[in-house]
């Protein structure tokens, strides 16, 4: 265990050095990157020689590809049958891809520990790139480097910015992670969704400020009673709709500030990261949330919901007046399609983020985007054909793979690609069908290419009147892409190495934050909110919060430098 901690300390420290030094000439005092076990045995087993890159590229569909895959999360598993998802059914039937999945069923940490101890890893793992288990796999020499494959196959190399890719590299300078939803432009779907029918029945009032939101929720309760939930904040234990409200009380606030791996606000005046617990905007927003709770204008079970099943049921039945979430679109769009088919006046629409009166609404950001994306895929040394798995991921992230995921197989809504590799849409294009395709595929999109698919989605939609556009595309273009801020520097390399004092402090402070968020959201008065957050600050400081903030500030500044910000 001591040796493992030493390796992980080297990993975490060198990750930052690798990012900052990428592309620069080496100096005589440069720290030499460490190398994982078996790093030279790059799992080239099953991999053809790369001497002739043009002749030995494996074509997806030219032969069978079968491998095991696992989603390393507590809140999601890959389906038992991947082909239950339309895109993966297409891959099985047309590209000879057969995937056998493993499921953690909420016990991801235990399962990973068991798989590593038994040396029984799946061939591919999809997970959070900040998860310490990814670093543990690297330190144990259980991951396949992807650099040679990236040179052979065209799409990831073309679409992933070189500087951005350097931030994904591990200390030995190699790339082991294939990102999901990497981008060079704003993206994301955080925001507020409003019930169309209820809004119309209440007279379609102006909804812009927090005061107007409050007044609207009061009217919802007065008219519908317990039949309708005025404000549904999704899984509040993760921030979600409660975090969205925070971003409306301060210009240029980051939703990311409430993330357990950040728990800090940007102090632009002093160019540092500061305490979230002492942020006046956080105090004010929590007073607003607790007021909603006391008056039963917000879901009373918001801190007991651990998955989106109950939330989705509420949306599908039309029992939510306003829905706030970091990712409402997949769920609201599915509910909109169902409800609007039964009643054209029913469904949901997105609105510009709520803001405190007096603030500039164009400086309110409900979410953020990370140029490195959200999740990553890693190929383990258990894979017999790692190159073929990479080729599959490269296909998925390329033009054809992305188009099939969003518009269905060729010959229906689209036929061929134009000179810019954008889909050529046909007369058969069906907006409702496209919405259904996207909603069905959305939960299992693992190698998303935002830079490609966003313009592709907009190409056809922008030619139509706004009311006729695809639900997802309409609100991404008009709302969410314009209300997300670049949080790359605030979202990377801020997690302490496991087993260190800083890591212990971080874990304890996350617990303090989780308890304080729940307690202040359900407080009986504004005075109690202040009391709870003041005590949380005191408790956090006693456990090393200031030292953690100083450490994170240095890494945040290094990230900004690496990104040229």
N, C-alpha and C positions, 0 to 999 in steps of 0.2 A: 504493500500500500504506500510506503514511504517513497519507493522508486516511482510509482505511478503518479503521486502528487508532484514529485520533482519534474517529471516529464510534462505534466499538465501545466505547471508553472511556466516552463519553457515555452510551451505551446501558446499560452495566453499572452505572455510578454512579447514573444516574437511575432505573433499575429499583427500587433500594432506596428512593430518595427518594419515588418515586411510591407505593410500597407504604405507607410510613409516613404520608405526607401525605394519602392517600385519604380523602375524606369530611371533611377539615378545611378551614377557610377559609384563603385564601392570605394570606401575609404579604408585606411589601414587599421582604424579602430572600430570597424563595423562588427557588430555581433554576428557571428556565423550561425545561420539557421540550423536548428536541430533536425534530425532525421528520424522518422518513425521506424519501428522494427520492421524488417523485411521490406524496406522501401525500394530496394533494387529488384525485388521479386514483384514487379508491378502488376501482378496478376495478368501477365501477357498470355497466360495459358488460354488457349482457345482463340487467341488473337493472331491474325495474320501479320506478316511483316509489313512495316510501313515505309520501306525503301521506295516503293513505287506507289505514291499516294493516289494516283489516278486509276491504277489498274486493280488494286485490291480493296477498293471500297465496297463494303457489303451493302447490297440493296435490300431494303426492308421489303419483305414479301417474297424474296427469291428462294427462301427456305424457311423452315419452321423456327420459331423463337419461343422457347418456354422458359420461364423463370419464376422465382418466388418474390413477392413484394409485400412490404409491411409499412403501415402508416404509424409512426411513432408519436402518437398523441393519445390523450385521455378522453378527448371529446369526439373523436372520429376514428373509424376503421374503414379500410377499403372494403367494398362489398364482398361477400363470400364468393360471388360470381361477378367478376369485373364486367362481363358482357351484359349485365343487367343495366349498365349505363350505355346509352346509344353509341357514343364514340368508341368505347372499348369493344362493343359488339362489332362495330365496323372494322376495327383492327383485327379482331379474331377471324372474321369472315373474309376479309379482303387482303390482310397483310400477314396472315398465318401466325398471329401473336396469341399465345395462351399463357395467362398469368394465374398462378396459384397464390392466394393471399393468406396472410396470417393476421390475426386480430388480437389486440391487447385487451379489449373489452373493459377499458378504464384502468387497467393495471399495467400501463406502459413501462414504468420504471422497473417493476418486478420482472416483467417479461424480458426486457433488455438485459437485465442483470443475469437472468437465467440463460439466455441465448449466448451471451458472452462467456459465461462460466462453462457452458457445455460446448462451446465452439460450434454452435449450430445457428449461424446467422442466415437471414434471408439473403437473396442475391442483390436486392435493391431495397433501400430504406428511404422513405419520404418523411421529412420532419422539420422541426424548427432549427434553423442554423445556429441559434444561440444555445441550443440544448447541450449541456455538458457531455451527454452521452456521445454526441458526434465527435467531440474532442477526444473522448476516451477511445473510441474506435480508431481514430487517427493515431493516437499515441501507441496503441497496441498493434499498429501495422495492419489493420483489418480493412483499410479502404484502398480502392484502386485509383491511381492518379489518372486524370482525364486529358492531360495536355496533348498527348499523341493523337488521341481520337479527335480532339477539337481541331487539330490541324488537318485531319483527313476529311471530316464531315463539315459541310458549309455553314449551317444555320447559326449555331451558337456563336461561332467566331465572328460571323457577320453582324449579328444583332446585339451582342453584349459588348458594351463599351469597354475598351482595353483598361482604362483607369479603374472602372468599376470592377472589372474582373479581378484586378490585383487585390482589391479589398476582400475577395473571397479566398485568396490563396492561403495555404497553411505555411508554417515557418520554414519548411524545406523549399519554399518557392513554387510548389506545385498546386495545381487546381484539382480538388477532390469533390467539389460540390457543383451540381448542375442546378442553377437557380430557377425559381418559379416566379413569374410576373416581374422580372427585371424590367427596367424602364429607363428612358432618357427624357421622359415627359411626365407631367402630372397625371396621376391615375388614382383609383380608389372609389369607394362607394359609400363612405360614411355620410350619414345625414338623417334628415327627418322625412317621414312618409305620413301623408294625411289621408284619412278615409274620405273618399270622394262624395259618397252619398250623405254621410253625416255633415260634412262641410257645407253641402248645398242646402240641406234641411235647416241648418243654423244660419242661413243667410249669406254664406260665402264672405265672411268678414276678413279684413286685412290681418294677415299673420306674418309679422316681421320681428317685433320686439318680444322680449321676455314677458313684459307686462301683457302684451296682446295674447301670448301663449297662455298665460295664467287665466285671463278673462275667458278665453275660449274653452279651456278645460273646465272651468266653473259652469259654463253654459251646457257643456256635454253632460256633466253630472246632473244638473238640474233637469234636463230633458229626458235622459235615458236611465238615470239611476244606476243600479248595479248591473244592468243589462250590457253596458259598454264600459270598457276601461278607458278613461280619458287619456292617460299617457302610459305607454308600455315601453320601458327602458331596456328590454332584452335581459341578458344575464348581467345584472348590476354588479355582481361580485367581480366581474372583469372590467368594470367601468361602464362600457357601452353607453346607453342613453344618459346615464348620470355624468359620464365624462364629456359627452357632447354638450351638456348644459354648461359645464366649466368653460369650454372653449368660447362660449357666447358672452362671457363676462370680462374678456380681455382681448384686445387686439393682438394678433399674431401669437396667440396662445397655442400650445401644442397638446393635442390629445395624448400624444406619446408621453407627456409628463406623468401620467397616471400609470404607466406601464411599470411592472415590477423591476424590470432591468434598467429603468431610468430613474423614476421617482425624484424628479428634479425639474425646476423651471429655468428657462434661459434668462439670465440677467444681462441684457445687452449693455447696460451702462457700465458694468464692471467686467464684462466679457468673461463670465463664469457661470457655472450652474449653482443654483441656490435651492433652499428648502421649499418643498411643495407645501408643507404644513403651515408655513408663515406667509404664503402668498395671499394677499388680500382678495384676489379674484377667486381663489379656492374657497375661502371662508364665505364669500358672498354667494357663490354658486351653491354651496352646500346648505346655506340658509334657505335658498329658493327651493332646493330639492326637498328639504325637510318640511317646508311649508306645504308642498304638494302632497307629501306623505301624510301629514297630520290631517289634511282636509280630504284625504282619500281621492286625490286627483291623479295618483300614480299607482301602478300595480303594487299591491300590498305584499306580494310574494317575490318581489324582484331580487332579493338576496338568497332565496332558497332554490331558484331555478338553476340547474346545472347544465341543461342542454336546451336546444331550441325547439324541441318537440312541443311543449306546452305553448310556447310563443307562436309557433307556426299554426297551431290549432286555433288560437285566438284570431290570428290574421285571416285564416281561411274562412272563418265563420263571420267575418266582418264585425267583430266585437271590439276592435281597437280604433280609437279616434285619431291618435297620433302615435307613431312608432319611431323611436330614436335608437339607432344602433350604429356600430362601426362597420357593419356590413349588412344593411337591410335589403339590398336589391334582390338577391336570389329568392328571398322569402316573400317579399312584398310583390315582386313581379309574378311569382307563381300564384299568389292569392289574388292578384289583380286579374289574371287571366281567367281563373275559375269564377270569380264573382261577376266579372263583366259579361261572361258568356250567358249567365243566368239573368242578369239585369244590366243593360247598357249604362245605367246611371250609377252602378256600383263599381267598386274597385278602389285603387289607391293612386296617389300622385305625390311626387317629391316637391319640396319647396326649398327656397334659399334658407340657409341656417338662421336660426333666431339669434338676436343679439341684444345686449343691454342697451336701452335707449341712450343715445348720445355717442355711441361708438360707430365707427365706420364699418358698415356691413360687408364691405369688400376686403376687410382685414380680419374677418372671422373665418377660421378654418376648422371644420368639424373633424377632419382627419389629416393624415399625412401620407406621403408616399416615400418609399425607400428605393433608391436606384438599384439596390441589390435584390429587390423583390421581397417576398414573404417567406417562402419555405425553400428547402433544397432537397435534391435527390442525391444520394450517395450509393455507389456500387461497391459491394463488399468483395473481399477476396474469395468468398464462397462461390461467386459466380463463375460458371464454366465458360460462359461466352460474354465477358464484360463489354467487348466492343459492340456486339449486337445490341446490348441493352442501351449503350450510349447512342447507337444509330437510331434506335426507337425514340429516345428522348429528343434527339436532334431533329427527327422527322416531326414530332409533336410540336416542337417550338418553331418550326419553319412554316412558310406560307401555306402549303397544302394541309398540314396537320392542324394549324390554327383555323383555317377556313372550314374544314370538315367539322370541327368542334362547334363552330358558331353558326354555320349555315347548312350543315348536313352534307351528305355525299354529293360528289359532282354529278351533274345531270338534272338536278332538281332546281334549287334556288340559284345555282351558279353553274357556269360552264367555262372552264379554262381560266387562266390568269393573264392580265394585260402586261404591257411592257414594264410596269412598275411592280409586278408580282401581286397586284391586287385582283380580287375575284371579279370576273365578268358576270354580272347578274343577268338572269334570264327573265322572260315574260312570265315564267311560272312562279316568280318570287312571291312568297306568301309571308307577310309580316307576322301573323299570328303563329304560323308554323315555326318561323325562325325564333320567336320568343320561347316557344315550347322546347325547341332544340337546345337553346342556350340554358334554359332553366333546368333541363334534365341532365345536361353535361356539366354544369357549373360545379357541383360538389366534388367531382374528381377531375379537376384540371391541375396537372402536376408539373407542367413545363411551360407555363404561360409566357407569351411574348407580347408584352403590352405595346412596345414600340411599333410592332407590326399590326396587331389586331385592332387597335383603336382607330387608326385611319381607315382600315378596311371596313369596320362597322359603320363609320360615318359616311363612306363614299356613296352608298345608296340612300341612306336615311336623310342626308341633308338635301337631297333633291325633292323630298316630299314635304308637304305642309306639316308643321310640328305635331298636330293632332293625329296624323297618320303614321308617325314614326314608331318604330319598335320601342317598347316601353323602356328597356334597359338603355338603349342607345340614346333615346330622347333625353333622359335625365342625367346620363353621364355627360353628355355634351353641354347641356344647359345649366347643370347644377354642380355635380360632384367633382368633375375635373377642375372646375374653377374655384372650388372651395377646399382644396387639399394643398398642404404646404410640404416642401421638401424637408424630410426629417432624417435623411441618410446619416448625417453627422451625429445625430442624437440617438440613433438606433443601432449603432455598431460598436463593438469592442468596449462596451461599458459593463460587461459582466465579469466580476472577479473570478479568478481561478478557484475551483472547488478545493476546500480544505484549508484555505487561508483565513486570516482574521477578517479581511475585508469581505470574503464570501459569507462568513458567519454573520457579520454585521448586516450584510445585504439581506440575508434570509430573515433575520429577526426584524428588520425594518419593514420588510414586505408584510410580515405578520401584523406589525403595528398599523401599517397603512390599511390593510384589509379590514381590521377591526374598526379603525377610525372612520373609514369610508362608510361602513354599514351603520355604525353608531350615529355619526353626524347626519346621515341621510334620513334617519328615523328619529332624530332628536325632537324633544318636546317643545323647544323654544330656540330662538336665535342665540340666546345667551349660552344655552347648552352646547350648541354647535361650536362656538368659540372656545368653550371650556374643553371640549373633547379634542379639538385640534391643537390647542395650546399644550395639553397634556401629552398628546402624541409627539409633538416636537420635543418636549422635554425628555420623554422616554427614548426617542430615537437618538437624540444627542448623547444620552448616557451610554448608548450601545455603539457609538462610533459613526454616527451619521455625517458629522462634519468631515471626518477623514475620508469617508466614502465619496462625498461630494467633491472634495479636492482631487481625489484620484480620478473620478469621472470627468472632472473639468479638464484635466490634462489630456485625457484620451479624446474628449470631444474637440478640443482645440487641434489635436493632431489629425483627427478625421477631417476637420474643416480645411486644414492645410493640404492634406492629401487630395481633397476634392477641389481644391482651388477656390474655396469659398472665403 
